[in-house]
């Protein structure tokens, strides 16, 4: 099978999404999502989505790559390669990775991070290409249609549950809450969120972001915790982020907002719920286990130093 690697073109989004769903069935992936992401990538990220294409024009692999422009540490890039399982072992992944590495190196990347499924063949593939394993993370799944969710409870005194839609006139308070909770999220690369305009365009207006299911706990008038919801219109619901501002932790607010969001999602017709957690994030893993989520797969973060 002859395979070439090229930049994405108009009309590629559906094939790109199909490969991602085949390789990672535990994440939401739609053509509209990817087309939106490509159109709104931050210029400083040097993002360059790639596809591997067979001679008959079929997309069999994808690469997602960027410079971590939002990290205070320079020279960091990321590349995630996914190949349709039916077409693995034919060179598509290697071509995608090599093209991605060359592009990132040209734009100053010296350290590259990549997620690799935790299976012997995938880890060996990464190792042969100079990548070393670091931390791991789990994909979690909940059968929302059949799950016995914890009952809804009345919020404590001074706590009000709102949705993101309630902030439609001015979403900046949610941006500030997202920024402060993201700042100490477990990860290899620190992130400093300070671009409200970009957040509003790429998060608030993202086609998967479901404002009616995203739930926010407001304590004495201050947004304190949230559970960001994504839906794909196909009955699949994902939690993009559940976080609590440092000053309000230890009060059970994460459980409160996530439970309310899950109940709303089921009432809206969602049948599957997905989320992801760093393997070292014990508190959130415990919360998700309490809801009935089970580990569906694990990825291992790999790192390579260029030069």
Number of C-alpha atoms within 10 A of each C-alpha: 9 11 20 15 21 16 12 18 11 7 10 17 20 18 19 27 21 19 22 24 17 15 18 18 15 21 20 21 22 21 16 15 18 18 20 16 17 14 9 14 16 16 9 12 16 17 23 19 21 23 30 27 19 17 10 9 10 13 24 24 30 29 25 18 25 24 27 22 18 17 14 12 11 14 17 21 28 22 21 17 23 27 25 20 13 10 14 13 11 12 16 26 24 16 19 26 23 12 14 25 19 11 18 26 18 10 16 13 22 17 18 23 22 21 23 22 20 18 13 8 10 13 20 14 16 21 15 9 12 12 20 18 18 12 16 19 21 21 21 23 22 21 15 24 15 10 14 10 15 15 9 10 9 10 13 12 8 10 18 16 18 19 21 21 16 13 14 11 7 10 15 16 13 19 19 16 20 23 19 17 18 20 14 13 15 14 15 11 15 16 18 15 17 12 11 15 12 14 17 15 12 18 15 20 13 17 18 22 22 22 19 18 27 27 29 33 25 17 17 11 10 12 21 25 30 31 29 25 26 25 21 18 11 12 16 20 29 26 21 15 19 23 24 25 20 13 7 14 13 9 10 13 27 24 21 23 25 28 22 23 23 25 17 16 27 21 11 12 15 22 18 20 26 24 24 23 20 19 17 14 12 11 11 18 20 12 16 22 14 12 19 17 21 17 18 15 17 20 20 22 21 21 22 19 13 12 7
